[in-house]
Amino acid sequence: MSLINEGLNRPANFEGSIGAAQEQRKKLNAEERREFEKKRLKLEVAPQEFPGLISAMCIDSEQLAITINALMRSIFSDFHGSKLEVTGNRQLVTSLFFSEDARAKGNGTCNAIEQIINKNNMNNAEGRIEAINQFSAFGRRHLYKMTKEADEMLRDIIPSQYINRETLKVDWDKVMTEGSIQTNGIYQSRVYVQVMVDLNKILKIIFGSGKDQEDMQYNVFVGNPINPAVTPIGEVRSNKWQLFVMRCEAKSVREMAQNLGLVWGSGADLGIVTA
């Protein structure tokens, strides 16, 4: 018991342990850090290719509209401009505008719109019947229709739900509207035709395919408004928005989904037995 008591009552000597702890807590200066990093062993291997699935682009709605305009003006001589509008529920609606007044400065190879009633088509019965139908359809009065060239080319960017799968005809009444804007004061107005289009399809045409001509899928996410204005009732208004454009290779995503046991596309059988 005396040995135990003697050991318990003896003053502790922490000199050795304190010195070791202080040595561990010693901070290295910048030169010592560089020297340490230079001498230490490192994990160095040849990097492998990163199997990325998605690439992204940041752009604002005005810049993207200018990019769309460059494409459309190279095709249609009566192209007026485009508009990317963010709705109240932050959905992005894209429209193209055509006007006869734009033909004076257009450099395209064909027109997108033509008047329903003109000297040429009123000389035959078919043209007169078409004019009557257009003017009397559900009380709406149309001045213009799409040309044959526009009907064929624009279907590449028309929302799929407005193209009949069986007849392959576009329901222009649902994507095409007419209006007017004032120019040179209030005494002159410019009549325009507005056509709603699918932005993802336009991006696919502008930016093309991936490596080895792989089919690319595009999706656009709306960010924050740029220099917004708040109305008296609290609504946020802005003519320019942040946009984040994502694209991926359809085949790569499909293979990844299969490897991970995920459902891709509409191939799920929903547990239905057909045997």
SULKA-V333012 format. One line per field, one symbol per residue. phi: phi as a letter, one per 20 degrees, with the letter a starting at -180 (. if undefined). psi: psi as a letter, one per 20 degrees, with the letter a starting at -180 (. if undefined). burial: # if it has 9 or more other ideal C-beta (glycine too) atoms within 8 Angstrom, else .. A space follows every 50 residues. Layout:
phi->???
psi->???
burial->???
This chain:
phi->.fffffffefffdeffffffffffefeefgffffffffeffceccffeff ffdcdccdbdffffffffgfffffddfdfdrcbddeefemedddcdccbf ffffdfcfebeecbffdbffeeecfffffffffffdflmeddeccfffff geffffcfggfddffeemeeeffedccdabceclndeccdecddceceff ffffffemeefllffdddbddeeefdlfcdfgeneedbeccfcdedbbeg fffffffffemeecmdefelmeedf
psi->hhhghhhhippqojgghgggghhhippprghhgghghhhqqqoorpqrpp mqhpqqpprrhghhhhggghghhigpikpgarpopprhkkqpppqqpqqh hihhjqkrirqhqqqgorhgiiiqhghhggggghhjokjqophqrqrggh hggiiijqphijophgikqpnhhiiprqaqqpqlbjiqqpprpppprohh hghhggibrbqkkqpppqqpppcqqplrpprhjjqppqipqppooqqqpg gghggggghjkqppbkipikjppj.
burial->................................#..#.............. .........##..##.###.###.######.#.#.#.....########. .##..#.#.#####.#....##....##.##..##.#....#.####.## #..##.###..##......###..##.#...#.......########### ######...#...#.###.#.#..##.........###.########### .###.###.................
